[in-house]
Amino acid sequence: MSAADGTPRLPLDGIRVLDIGSLIAGPFGATLLGDFGAEIIKVEQPGTGDALRGTPRDGVANRSGNWLVEGRNKKSVTLNLRVPAGQAVLKELVATADVVMENFTPGTLERWGLGWDDLRVINPRLIMCRVSGYGQVGPYAKRAGYDRIALGFSGYMYPTGFPDRYPVRPAFPTADYSTGSFGALAVMLALYQRDMGGGADGEGGGQMIDLALYEPSFRITADMISAFVADGAIRERIGNRNPTFSPAGTFETRDGRLVQIAAGGDKVFERLANAMDRGELVSDPRYAKSAQRIERADELEALLAEWIKARDFTEIEERLVGANVPFGGIYTAADIAEDPHYAARENIARVADAERGEIAMPAVVPKLTATPGRITHAGPQLGAHNDEVYRGLLDKSDAELAQLKADGVI
């Protein structure tokens, strides 16, 4: 099925999302929805816009690299939510919307008359996704939240790194991005519930989603809490080693490349040993079974490290890939840009931009065969869609828009 303009329809065509948050944790969920056709109206503070844009240059809102990627497919409007006139305009937008996504400190929107109890009256079909550091309720609800704070609180960060050093924060804001992903999933679940006619929070079928920044990171800590409750076990830092099988880790080749190997299973270890021309390791009682290999992980992985260090990356790759041993390099951005597999799967999108020229960014995932998603534009200029939204959607007159601008509302 195609839209009126002939372009293929996407799964979320016809869904309107108001993204009134900032930075990543809330807005990234909206970005994901926009990749699959939802209309995303990004509401930003006049003058400065979303903090993800970076520091304004010469008084003009910037378009940082982060903004170009995560602001993609969004329509930018300016609106000062801190003043009554701006709050009134947002309520007009809410009446037309399916979803509101926000990540203000709990209580902020309530002070502005824009909390869940206020907005659900305006639009009983509304889905409101609320992201905050510690959630809307609980003794820590009013505390400030941030990616690294959430990683620490969730238990995700403590076992990450090497035993002789402090825990290590991942290089990218993992808590922010995982929260955005869970937020998008939650919105889809709520929309499905609403549109299938299921009962929800009110007659219109809308509902509120309360998502704390630490919760997705805690959710992906596997059996960490189960092990502690069962027998008091606390997972400690062991570097790049896998605690449940060996050999597994990071190794350096003769030509200075870093590689990853995971060969803990008995059959996989046999293939690794044969690829190393060390078939005798398979029958060696010290390494024959997984339990023995875990007990002797230091000596076994030292042996593997010595073998890898004596060879270049291409030889290691040829031997191990040929033997079907899980193997891969640790890629830099340069490696990714040149890799044929990334190219074959079209993982890097090239997006035309009038100001910046062609911009490379991660393509849409996941890949759907019939409705694969698309990127229509990079993160826009601040307020680029004021006329389209305020005139076209809310039917504001020239005089009304002029007054709103003069008053600093837009």
VEXDREN-2710 file (C-alpha; in Angstrom, 1 decimal):
% VEXDREN-2710
k/r/px/py/pz
1/MET/0.0/0.0/0.0
2/SER/1.3/3.5/-0.8
3/ALA/0.6/6.9/0.6
4/ALA/-1.1/9.7/-1.5
5/ASP/2.2/10.9/-2.8
6/GLY/3.1/7.4/-4.1
7/THR/5.7/6.5/-1.4
8/PRO/5.3/3.2/0.4
9/ARG/3.3/3.4/3.6
10/LEU/5.2/2.7/6.8
11/PRO/3.9/0.9/9.9
12/LEU/3.4/4.1/11.9
13/ASP/2.0/6.4/9.1
14/GLY/-0.8/8.4/10.7
15/ILE/0.6/8.3/14.2
16/ARG/1.5/11.7/15.6
17/VAL/4.1/12.0/18.4
18/LEU/4.9/15.1/20.4
19/ASP/8.6/14.9/21.5
20/ILE/8.8/17.5/24.3
21/GLY/11.9/16.1/26.0
22/SER/15.6/16.8/25.5
23/LEU/18.9/15.0/24.9
24/ILE/18.6/11.2/24.3
25/ALA/16.7/9.0/26.8
26/GLY/13.2/10.3/25.9
27/PRO/13.7/11.7/22.4
28/PHE/15.5/8.6/21.1
29/GLY/12.3/6.6/21.5
30/ALA/10.6/9.2/19.3
31/THR/13.4/8.9/16.8
32/LEU/12.9/5.2/16.5
33/LEU/9.1/5.7/15.9
34/GLY/9.9/8.4/13.3
35/ASP/12.1/5.9/11.4
36/PHE/9.0/3.9/10.8
37/GLY/6.7/6.6/9.7
38/ALA/5.3/8.3/12.8
39/GLU/5.0/12.1/12.4
40/ILE/7.4/13.5/15.1
41/ILE/6.8/17.1/16.2
42/LYS/9.8/18.1/18.2
43/VAL/9.0/20.9/20.7
44/GLU/12.0/23.0/21.6
45/GLN/12.8/26.0/23.7
46/PRO/13.0/29.2/21.5
47/GLY/16.5/30.4/20.9
48/THR/18.5/27.4/22.2
49/GLY/16.5/24.4/21.3
50/ASP/17.2/20.8/22.5
51/ALA/20.5/20.6/24.5
52/LEU/21.6/17.8/22.0
53/ARG/22.1/20.6/19.5
54/GLY/25.2/21.7/21.4
55/THR/26.2/25.2/22.4
56/PRO/24.5/27.9/20.3
57/ARG/26.9/29.6/17.9
58/ASP/26.6/33.4/17.7
59/GLY/23.2/33.2/19.3
60/VAL/21.9/30.7/16.7
61/ALA/21.0/27.1/17.7
62/ASN/23.6/24.7/16.6
63/ARG/23.2/21.4/14.6
64/SER/25.7/19.1/16.2
65/GLY/26.5/15.7/14.8
66/ASN/24.4/14.1/17.5
67/TRP/21.4/16.3/16.6
68/LEU/21.8/15.6/12.9
69/VAL/21.4/11.9/13.6
70/GLU/18.9/11.8/16.5
71/GLY/16.8/14.7/15.3
72/ARG/16.3/13.0/11.9
73/ASN/12.8/12.7/10.5
74/LYS/11.5/15.2/13.2
75/LYS/9.6/18.5/12.6
76/SER/11.1/21.2/14.8
77/VAL/8.8/23.8/16.4
78/THR/9.7/26.3/19.0
79/LEU/7.5/26.7/22.1
80/ASN/8.2/28.1/25.6
81/LEU/6.5/25.6/27.9
82/ARG/7.4/27.7/30.9
83/VAL/4.8/30.4/30.2
84/PRO/1.0/30.1/30.2
85/ALA/0.6/31.0/26.5
86/GLY/3.1/28.2/25.6
87/GLN/1.3/25.7/27.8
88/ALA/-2.0/26.6/26.1
89/VAL/-0.5/26.0/22.6
90/LEU/0.9/22.6/23.7
91/LYS/-2.5/21.6/24.9
92/GLU/-3.8/22.4/21.4
93/LEU/-1.1/20.1/20.0
94/VAL/-2.0/17.4/22.5
95/ALA/-5.6/17.4/21.3
96/THR/-4.3/16.3/17.9
97/ALA/-1.6/13.8/19.0
98/ASP/-1.4/10.1/19.7
99/VAL/1.7/10.2/21.9
100/VAL/3.6/12.6/24.1
101/MET/7.2/11.6/25.0
102/GLU/8.9/13.6/27.8
103/ASN/11.8/13.3/30.2
104/PHE/11.5/16.3/32.6
105/THR/12.2/15.9/36.3
106/PRO/9.0/14.5/37.9
107/GLY/6.7/17.3/39.0
108/THR/7.9/19.8/36.4
109/LEU/5.0/19.3/34.0
110/GLU/2.5/19.2/36.8
111/ARG/3.6/22.6/37.9
112/TRP/3.0/23.8/34.4
113/GLY/-0.5/22.3/34.2
114/LEU/0.8/19.7/31.7
115/GLY/0.9/16.5/33.8
116/TRP/-0.8/13.3/32.9
117/ASP/-4.0/14.2/34.8
118/ASP/-4.2/17.4/32.8
119/LEU/-3.5/16.0/29.4
120/ARG/-5.6/12.9/29.6
121/VAL/-8.7/15.1/30.0
122/ILE/-7.8/16.9/26.8
123/ASN/-7.2/13.7/24.9
124/PRO/-8.5/10.4/26.4
125/ARG/-6.7/8.4/23.7
126/LEU/-3.3/9.9/24.5
127/ILE/-0.3/7.7/25.3
128/MET/2.2/9.5/27.5
129/CYS/5.7/8.1/27.9
130/ARG/7.4/9.6/30.9
131/VAL/11.2/9.0/31.2
132/SER/13.0/10.2/34.3
133/GLY/16.1/9.2/36.3
134/TYR/14.3/7.2/39.0
135/GLY/10.7/7.1/37.8
136/GLN/7.6/9.1/38.7
137/VAL/7.2/7.4/42.2
138/GLY/9.6/6.1/44.8
139/PRO/11.9/7.8/47.4
140/TYR/14.4/8.9/44.8
141/ALA/11.9/10.2/42.2
142/LYS/12.9/13.8/42.5
143/ARG/16.7/13.1/42.1
144/ALA/18.4/14.2/39.0
145/GLY/19.2/11.4/36.6
146/TYR/21.9/11.1/34.0
147/ASP/23.3/8.2/31.9
148/ARG/26.3/7.3/34.1
149/ILE/24.3/7.7/37.3
150/ALA/21.7/5.2/36.0
151/LEU/24.5/2.8/34.9
152/GLY/25.9/2.8/38.4
153/PHE/22.5/2.5/40.2
154/SER/21.3/-0.3/37.9
155/GLY/24.2/-2.6/38.7
156/TYR/25.2/-2.7/35.1
157/MET/28.5/-0.7/35.6
158/TYR/29.9/-2.4/38.7
159/PRO/31.1/-5.6/37.0
160/THR/32.3/-3.7/33.9
161/GLY/36.1/-3.3/33.6
162/PHE/39.2/-4.8/35.0
163/PRO/39.6/-6.0/38.6
164/ASP/42.5/-3.7/39.5
165/ARG/40.6/-0.6/38.4
166/TYR/37.4/1.4/39.0
167/PRO/34.3/0.2/37.0
168/VAL/34.2/1.6/33.5
169/ARG/31.4/3.5/31.8
170/PRO/30.7/2.3/28.3
171/ALA/31.9/4.8/25.6
172/PHE/28.4/5.6/24.5
173/PRO/25.4/6.6/26.7
174/THR/24.1/3.0/27.0
175/ALA/21.4/3.8/29.6
176/ASP/20.1/6.7/27.5
177/TYR/19.8/4.7/24.3
178/SER/18.4/1.5/25.9
179/THR/15.8/3.6/27.8
180/GLY/14.8/5.2/24.5
181/SER/14.5/1.8/22.9
182/PHE/12.3/0.5/25.8
183/GLY/10.3/3.7/25.6
184/ALA/9.5/3.1/21.9
185/LEU/8.5/-0.5/22.7
186/ALA/6.3/0.6/25.5
187/VAL/4.6/3.2/23.2
188/MET/4.0/0.5/20.6
189/LEU/2.4/-1.8/23.2
190/ALA/0.2/1.0/24.4
191/LEU/-0.9/2.0/20.9
192/TYR/-1.7/-1.7/20.1
193/GLN/-3.8/-2.0/23.3
194/ARG/-5.6/1.2/22.5
195/ASP/-6.3/0.6/18.8
196/MET/-7.3/-3.0/19.3
197/GLY/-10.0/-1.8/21.6
198/GLY/-8.6/-3.1/24.8
199/GLY/-9.4/-1.4/28.1
200/ALA/-6.7/0.9/29.4
201/ASP/-6.5/4.0/31.7
202/GLY/-9.8/5.6/30.9
203/GLU/-12.6/5.3/28.3
204/GLY/-10.4/6.5/25.4
205/GLY/-7.9/3.7/25.8
206/GLY/-4.9/6.0/26.5
207/GLN/-2.4/5.3/29.3
208/MET/0.7/6.7/30.9
209/ILE/4.1/4.9/30.8
210/ASP/6.4/5.4/33.7
211/LEU/10.0/4.5/32.7
212/ALA/13.0/5.1/34.9
213/LEU/16.4/5.6/33.3
214/TYR/18.1/2.8/35.3
215/GLU/15.4/0.2/34.7
216/PRO/16.4/-0.9/31.1
217/SER/20.0/-1.3/32.2
218/PHE/18.9/-3.3/35.3
219/ARG/16.7/-5.5/33.0
220/ILE/19.7/-6.5/30.9
221/THR/21.9/-7.6/33.8
222/ALA/20.8/-11.2/33.2
223/ASP/20.8/-13.3/36.4
224/MET/22.8/-10.8/38.5
225/ILE/20.1/-10.3/41.1
226/SER/18.9/-13.9/40.9
227/ALA/22.4/-15.2/41.8
228/PHE/22.7/-12.7/44.7
229/VAL/19.3/-13.6/46.2
230/ALA/19.9/-17.3/45.8
231/ASP/23.4/-17.5/47.4
232/GLY/24.8/-14.0/48.0
233/ALA/27.0/-14.1/44.8
234/ILE/28.1/-10.7/43.6
235/ARG/29.5/-10.5/40.1
236/GLU/32.9/-8.9/40.1
237/ARG/35.1/-7.3/37.3
238/ILE/37.1/-9.7/35.2
239/GLY/38.0/-7.6/32.2
240/ASN/37.1/-9.0/28.8
241/ARG/36.8/-12.6/30.0
242/ASN/33.5/-14.4/30.0
243/PRO/32.8/-15.8/33.5
244/THR/30.9/-18.9/32.1
245/PHE/33.3/-20.3/29.5
246/SER/36.9/-20.2/28.2
247/PRO/38.7/-19.3/26.0
248/ALA/37.0/-16.0/25.4
249/GLY/38.5/-12.6/25.3
250/THR/40.4/-9.8/23.5
251/PHE/43.8/-10.5/21.9
252/GLU/46.3/-8.5/19.9
253/THR/47.7/-9.7/16.6
254/ARG/51.3/-9.3/15.3
255/ASP/50.2/-6.3/13.2
256/GLY/48.6/-4.5/16.1
257/ARG/44.9/-5.4/15.5
258/LEU/42.6/-6.3/18.4
259/VAL/40.4/-9.3/18.0
260/GLN/37.7/-11.0/19.9
261/ILE/37.3/-14.8/20.2
262/ALA/34.6/-16.8/21.9
263/ALA/35.3/-20.6/21.8
264/GLY/34.0/-21.9/25.1
265/GLY/31.8/-24.8/23.9
266/ASP/33.6/-28.2/23.6
267/LYS/32.9/-28.5/19.9
268/VAL/34.0/-24.9/19.2
269/PHE/37.1/-25.4/21.2
270/GLU/38.0/-28.4/19.2
271/ARG/37.6/-26.4/16.0
272/LEU/39.8/-23.7/17.5
273/ALA/42.5/-26.1/18.6
274/ASN/42.6/-27.7/15.1
275/ALA/42.8/-24.2/13.4
276/MET/45.8/-23.5/15.7
277/ASP/47.4/-26.8/14.6
278/ARG/47.1/-27.7/18.3
279/GLY/44.8/-30.7/18.2
280/GLU/46.4/-32.2/21.2
281/LEU/44.7/-29.6/23.4
282/VAL/41.4/-31.3/22.8
283/SER/42.5/-34.5/24.6
284/ASP/44.6/-32.7/27.2
285/PRO/42.8/-33.4/30.6
286/ARG/43.4/-29.8/31.6
287/TYR/41.3/-28.4/28.7
288/ALA/39.2/-31.2/27.5
289/LYS/35.9/-30.0/29.1
290/SER/34.4/-26.6/29.7
291/ALA/34.7/-26.8/33.5
292/GLN/38.5/-27.5/33.3
293/ARG/39.0/-24.7/30.8
294/ILE/37.2/-22.2/33.1
295/GLU/39.4/-23.3/36.0
296/ARG/42.5/-22.8/33.9
297/ALA/41.4/-19.8/31.9
298/ASP/44.5/-17.8/32.7
299/GLU/46.9/-20.3/31.3
300/LEU/44.7/-21.3/28.4
301/GLU/44.1/-17.8/27.3
302/ALA/47.8/-16.9/27.7
303/LEU/48.5/-19.8/25.3
304/LEU/46.0/-18.4/22.8
305/ALA/47.3/-14.9/23.2
306/GLU/50.8/-16.1/22.3
307/TRP/49.6/-17.9/19.2
308/ILE/47.7/-14.8/18.0
309/LYS/50.5/-12.4/18.7
310/ALA/52.7/-14.4/16.4
311/ARG/50.4/-13.9/13.4
312/ASP/48.9/-11.1/11.4
313/PHE/45.1/-10.3/11.4
314/THR/44.5/-11.7/8.0
315/GLU/46.0/-15.1/8.8
316/ILE/44.0/-15.3/12.1
317/GLU/40.8/-14.3/10.3
318/GLU/41.4/-16.9/7.5
319/ARG/42.1/-19.7/9.9
320/LEU/39.3/-19.1/12.4
321/VAL/36.5/-18.0/10.1
322/GLY/37.4/-21.0/7.9
323/ALA/37.1/-23.3/11.0
324/ASN/33.8/-21.6/12.0
325/VAL/35.2/-20.3/15.3
326/PRO/33.4/-17.1/16.5
327/PHE/35.9/-14.4/15.7
328/GLY/35.9/-10.7/14.9
329/GLY/38.0/-7.6/15.0
330/ILE/37.3/-4.7/17.4
331/TYR/36.3/-2.1/14.8
332/THR/37.0/1.6/14.7
333/ALA/34.7/4.0/12.7
334/ALA/37.3/3.7/9.9
335/ASP/37.0/-0.1/9.9
336/ILE/33.2/0.2/9.8
337/ALA/33.2/2.7/6.9
338/GLU/35.4/0.3/4.8
339/ASP/33.8/-3.0/5.7
340/PRO/32.0/-4.9/2.9
341/HIS/29.5/-6.4/5.2
342/TYR/28.3/-3.0/6.4
343/ALA/28.0/-2.0/2.8
344/ALA/26.1/-5.1/1.7
345/ARG/23.6/-4.7/4.5
346/GLU/23.3/-0.9/3.9
347/ASN/23.9/-0.2/7.5
348/ILE/25.3/3.3/6.8
349/ALA/22.7/5.7/5.4
350/ARG/23.8/8.7/3.3
351/VAL/21.4/11.6/3.9
352/ALA/21.4/14.8/1.8
353/ASP/21.4/18.1/3.7
354/ALA/21.2/21.5/2.2
355/GLU/23.6/23.0/4.8
356/ARG/26.0/20.2/5.5
357/GLY/25.9/18.2/2.2
358/GLU/25.8/14.4/2.5
359/ILE/25.7/13.1/6.0
360/ALA/26.5/9.6/7.0
361/MET/24.6/8.0/9.9
362/PRO/23.4/4.6/11.1
363/ALA/20.6/3.4/8.9
364/VAL/17.2/2.3/10.1
365/VAL/17.0/-0.9/12.2
366/PRO/15.4/-3.4/12.4
367/LYS/15.0/-4.3/8.8
368/LEU/11.5/-5.1/7.8
369/THR/11.1/-6.6/4.3
370/ALA/7.8/-5.0/3.4
371/THR/8.0/-1.7/5.3
372/PRO/11.7/-1.1/6.0
373/GLY/11.6/2.4/7.3
374/ARG/13.3/5.5/5.9
375/ILE/15.2/8.7/6.7
376/THR/13.6/11.7/5.1
377/HIS/16.0/14.4/6.5
378/ALA/18.7/15.0/9.1
379/GLY/18.0/16.9/12.3
380/PRO/16.4/20.2/11.1
381/GLN/17.1/23.8/11.9
382/LEU/15.4/25.1/15.1
383/GLY/11.8/26.1/14.4
384/ALA/12.0/24.9/10.8
385/HIS/8.4/23.6/10.9
386/ASN/6.7/26.4/12.9
387/ASP/4.6/27.5/9.9
388/GLU/3.7/24.0/8.9
389/VAL/2.6/23.0/12.3
390/TYR/1.1/26.2/13.7
391/ARG/-0.6/27.3/10.5
392/GLY/-1.3/24.0/8.9
393/LEU/-2.2/21.9/11.9
394/LEU/-3.5/24.4/14.5
395/ASP/-4.8/27.0/11.9
396/LYS/-3.1/29.9/13.6
397/SER/-3.5/33.3/11.8
398/ASP/-0.7/35.6/10.9
399/ALA/-1.7/37.9/13.7
400/GLU/-1.7/35.1/16.3
401/LEU/1.7/33.9/15.2
402/ALA/3.2/37.4/15.2
403/GLN/1.9/37.9/18.8
404/LEU/3.3/34.6/20.0
405/LYS/6.7/35.5/18.5
406/ALA/6.6/39.0/20.0
407/ASP/5.9/37.5/23.4
408/GLY/8.7/35.0/23.2
409/VAL/6.3/32.0/23.2
410/ILE/7.6/30.7/19.9
END
